[in-house]
Each structure stands twice: as C-alpha cells, then as structure tokens.
Amino acid sequence: MWAWLNEQLIIPLTSWLGGALAFFIANATTVVGFILALLIIRRVLTEKRNPSNFFAWFFLVLFFPLVGVPLYFMFGGRKSRKTSRIKREIADAARSLIDESHEHQPLPHDMLAYEGGNTVTTGNHFELLPDGQSAFHRICAEIEKAEHTIHIATYILSRDATGNKIVDLLAKRAADGVSVRLLLDSLGSWNQTRAARYKIRKAGGYVAMFMPVLPLQTQISSNLRNHRKIAIFDNYRAITGGQNLDTRFLGATPTPERFTDFSVITQGPAVAHLTRTFLADWAFAAKESPAKYSDLLCQIPEEAGDSTIEVIASGPDVVNDPLWEQIIRIIQEFKQSLTIITPYFIPDEVLFQSLIVKAHTGRYIRLVLPLTSNHSIADIARHHYLRQLNAAGVEILFYTPRMLHGKVILADGKVALVGSANIDMRSLFVNFEIALLHYSAPDIAKLDQWAQNIIDNSISYEEATADKQLMPAKFTESLVHLLVPLL
C-alpha cells in the first residue's frame, strides 16, 4: 500500500511541487529583476548623465537585469541624498554661526570665479611643495607641531615606510592630547589599515572608514569614493593636492619609481572651507551629528598673506557638478593660452567638444599626460580623444621620466586650478573631490614654473605615436571606448 502511494501520489506530487517552486523562483527572480531595473532606470533618468552613459546603463539594466542591477548598485549611483543632507546641515550650522561679511568677498571682473560657490577668500598664504620629498617632510613637520587638531583625509594609506611613519606620528600626537581624526576611503585603503587604525585609536585618536566597499553594507552605491586629499592642522594650515600617504607619492628620500606630483599649502581664511568639507565627510562616515563640531565650524582663520583662493568641493554630496562647471567655464572663457596637466584623460562629451571648438578658434591649448600611466585601461581609452584633439590643433605632450600624477590647469596667467581631480568622468561626476582655484599672480607663477619643468621633460604626440608598441590595437581601443560611459 505504502509503496503504491509513494509511487502513484507522493513522488509525482513532490516532483510537481518542486517544479512549481522552481518555476516560481525563476519567474519571481525575473519579475523582481525587472521591477528593480525599472526603478534604477527611473533613478538614472533623474541624474545628470550624458546620453552615452544613460543608454549604456539603460540597455544593460533593462535587457540583462540579473547582471545590470547588481552592477548598478555597485558602480552606478552618482548622487547621495544622505551626504547632501549632512552637507546642508553643515552649511546651515555655519551660516548661523558665521558673520556673513567674512564669507563673501567680491572679485575683480576679470577673474573666473565660480559664482555659485561662495567660497572665495582673500588674505591667504600659499606655498608649493613641488615633489614627494618636500610634501612628506612638511606633513610630518605639521603633525609634530600641531597644537590642537589634526584632520587628515586620504584615499590611500599604505602599509609601507611612508604610511607607517605618518601613522606613528599621528598616534604619538593623539597620546599627547591632540585631537586626531583620520578619514580613510574604504576602497583606496582596502586591506591596508587594520593595524594603523588600532594604533591610532589605542592612542586616543579617531579613525573612520568612508563608504564600505560591499554594496550590502550601505544604502549608497559603493562606487562613490572619497578621492579627496586634505590635511588640516589647528584649523589654520592645510595641505591639499593629489598625493596619497604611500611611498609611490611621498617619502623621505627620492626614488626613481616615485610619481611626479605636488601639493600646496594654504594658510588663512580659505582653510575654513576645507575644514567644513572635511567635517561633512567625517560626520557622514563616523555617523556623527555635525552639531558636535559647531566650535570648529564657526572658526575663520586670521589672514596670513595676499593670496586669493577659491575652494571647490565636488561630488555626490553637492548640487550639480561645480568642479566640472568651473573647468568648462575656464575652457570657454580663456583668451590666449590654456595648459592642462593630468594623469588620466577620459573627458565627457561637453568638455571634449569645448576643447575642440576652442582649438578651432585658433586659441593655444596644451595637454600634458604621462607617456605610460599606472592604469593601462585609461591609457587605451584616451587615444580616441587624443587623435581628434591633435587634428583640431591641440598640442599634446607626453611626460617621459616616470608616472605623472600631478593635476593643474593654467589659463592666461590669471587662474590656476589644482587639487585631487583628474580629467576623467569618474573624478568629475562620481568621486568626492576637492580643488583650489588660485587667482594671485605670484601663486600662478609658481605653479606655471612647476608645469614648465614637466613640459621640458615631455615629447610630442607625433614622436610618441610613432612607437607602435605604445599604441593599442584598433579592436582593443574600440572595445574600451564602449565601456567608457559605464566608468
């Protein structure tokens, strides 16, 4: 009897239920994937993306939802409502505490100030740290002489001689009673900082990790990285630029492999804006209320020199794309000459076409890149743009001694833009970045001198492209170019 029931009823019923369950799971996954795809497409439509970027995500998410949806959660988001809210809290707290007469200082009409920024200050002191050795020694010296606070944000903190030295100094100063806060990007400092964090926290300092890498750990895309490099001492002196805390960027002695890069020291009222940017990032990463730092928000450092500086914080936490807008404005408004030095060049269509149109008017544009960067895919991707820029009359130079990691834009001797951002879509539209606009002639002259040294050690586009080993295959270049909108 039981054998008959098992054969005629139980086995068929179990098989049917299993098949029905499998069918339900398969279709439920498809339905859920399709619904998520529609929600993501709606989100993509609300973001400011160029058409190629939009359609790339549109087709990937709609036609391959089981692949496209996870990829979007990991790499697709561009703006963060949560960090925007914290940024507004910082701004509201600052406005309620600061005398507005100190905030907004008018500029002469010939300056290319970003009108929406309201972060232009006069009375600043400027210094150029032209290489990794000078920057390393100055950072160490500033850490050692800080009296009250040390705030450092970096994309990479490595477990090497440079990183260990700086961590040891930070732990020592934390033990001395100085308020030490170290903000690290979770991806840039991936699997490098556990011992460093322990050492600083044990000494009484604070460490926060920005944006977990795994998307399930956060409601925000893990693609949004904090690429800012800011070191602020006593809310009065700051070091910014593109150099990470890593021997490839900084070190006590010169090495042939060290990237060519620089940092700048800012001292004076402009540091208040850098402090607010750091504290907004810190409050988000450490899950703290910005009100906790009201005393720091209301501090405006006293004047220390004659430099006029504008601070631009750009990224998922601010409305629009102020850094990109400023670069576009510089390109469109310069009258005689424009020099752009950047390690990676993957521009969006508007920036790219702006350069071509300006070159067609007969204006002189010079673009300087490393002959070979540390990211081969970026080197492949740039050729599509360089070929057309060269045809339009842009002078393209390649720096040959080593990896060039410095970033500077110089226009007509009137403005210089420096900071952490590269000329690529990730820096301009996805990453958290920080930039300084310099308007004072002596500051610009020093940056121009640094740039001239780079130019003197570069070769022409024609000379570089004559070496076929440096040129990617057409198929490879075309394939990489298709992937560019997803970056």
C-alpha positions, 0 to 999 in steps of 0.5 A, a space after each residue: 500500500 505504502 509503496 503504491 502511494 509513494 509511487 502513484 501520489 507522493 513522488 509525482 506530487 513532490 516532483 510537481 511541487 518542486 517544479 512549481 517552486 522552481 518555476 516560481 523562483 525563476 519567474 519571481 527572480 525575473 519579475 523582481 529583476 525587472 521591477 528593480 531595473 525599472 526603478 534604477 532606470 527611473 533613478 538614472 533618468 533623474 541624474 545628470 548623465 550624458 546620453 552615452 552613459 544613460 543608454 549604456 546603463 539603460 540597455 544593460 539594466 533593462 535587457 540583462 537585469 540579473 547582471 545590470 542591477 547588481 552592477 548598478 548598485 555597485 558602480 552606478 549611483 552618482 548622487 547621495 541624498 544622505 551626504 547632501 543632507 549632512 552637507 546642508 546641515 553643515 552649511 546651515 550650522 555655519 551660516 548661523 554661526 558665521 558673520 556673513 561679511 567674512 564669507 563673501 568677498 567680491 572679485 575683480 571682473 576679470 577673474 573666473 570665479 565660480 559664482 555659485 560657490 561662495 567660497 572665495 577668500 582673500 588674505 591667504 598664504 600659499 606655498 608649493 611643495 613641488 615633489 614627494 620629498 618636500 610634501 612628506 617632510 612638511 606633513 610630518 613637520 605639521 603633525 609634530 607641531 600641531 597644537 590642537 587638531 589634526 584632520 587628515 583625509 586620504 584615499 590611500 594609506 599604505 602599509 609601507 615606510 611612508 604610511 607607517 611613519 605618518 601613522 606613528 606620528 599621528 598616534 604619538 600626537 593623539 597620546 599627547 592630547 591632540 585631537 586626531 581624526 583620520 578619514 580613510 576611503 574604504 576602497 583606496 585603503 582596502 586591506 591596508 589599515 587594520 593595524 594603523 587604525 588600532 594604533 591610532 585609536 589605542 592612542 586616543 585618536 579617531 579613525 573612520 572608514 568612508 563608504 564600505 566597499 560591499 554594496 550590502 553594507 550601505 544604502 549608497 552605491 559603493 562606487 562613490 569614493 572619497 578621492 579627496 586629499 586634505 590635511 588640516 592642522 589647528 584649523 589654520 594650515 592645510 595641505 591639499 593636492 593629489 598625493 596619497 600617504 604611500 611611498 609611490 607619492 611621498 617619502 623621505 628620500 627620492 626614488 626613481 619609481 616615485 610619481 611626479 606630483 605636488 601639493 600646496 599649502 594654504 594658510 588663512 581664511 580659505 582653510 575654513 572651507 576645507 575644514 567644513 568639507 572635511 567635517 561633512 565627510 567625517 560626520 557622514 562616515 563616523 555617523 556623527 551629528 555635525 552639531 558636535 563640531 559647531 566650535 570648529 565650524 564657526 572658526 575663520 582663520 586670521 589672514 596670513 598673506 595676499 593670496 586669493 583662493 577659491 575652494 571647490 568641493 565636488 561630488 555626490 554630496 553637492 548640487 550639480 557638478 561645480 568642479 566640472 562647471 568651473 573647468 568648462 567655464 575656464 575652457 570657454 572663457 580663456 583668451 590666449 593660452 590654456 595648459 592642462 596637466 593630468 594623469 588620466 584623460 577620459 573627458 565627457 562629451 561637453 568638455 571634449 567638444 569645448 576643447 575642440 571648438 576652442 582649438 578651432 578658434 585658433 586659441 593655444 591649448 596644451 595637454 600634458 599626460 604621462 607617456 605610460 600611466 599606472 592604469 593601462 585601461 585609461 591609457 587605451 581609452 584616451 587615444 580616441 580623444 587624443 587623435 581628434 584633439 591633435 587634428 583640431 590643433 591641440 598640442 599634446 605632450 607626453 611626460 617621459 621620466 616616470 608616472 605623472 600624477 600631478 593635476 593643474 590647469 593654467 589659463 592666461 596667467 590669471 587662474 590656476 586650478 589644482 587639487 585631487 581631480 583628474 580629467 576623467 568622468 569618474 573624478 568629475 561626476 562620481 568621486 568626492 573631490 576637492 580643488 583650489 582655484 588660485 587667482 594671485 599672480 605670484 601663486 600662478 607663477 609658481 605653479 606655471 614654473 612647476 608645469 614648465 619643468 614637466 613640459 621640458 621633460 615631455 615629447 610630442 604626440 607625433 614622436 610618441 605615436 610613432 612607437 607602435 608598441 605604445 599604441 593599442 590595437 584598433 579592436 582593443 581601443 574600440 572595445 574600451 571606448 564602449 565601456 567608457 560611459 559605464 566608468 
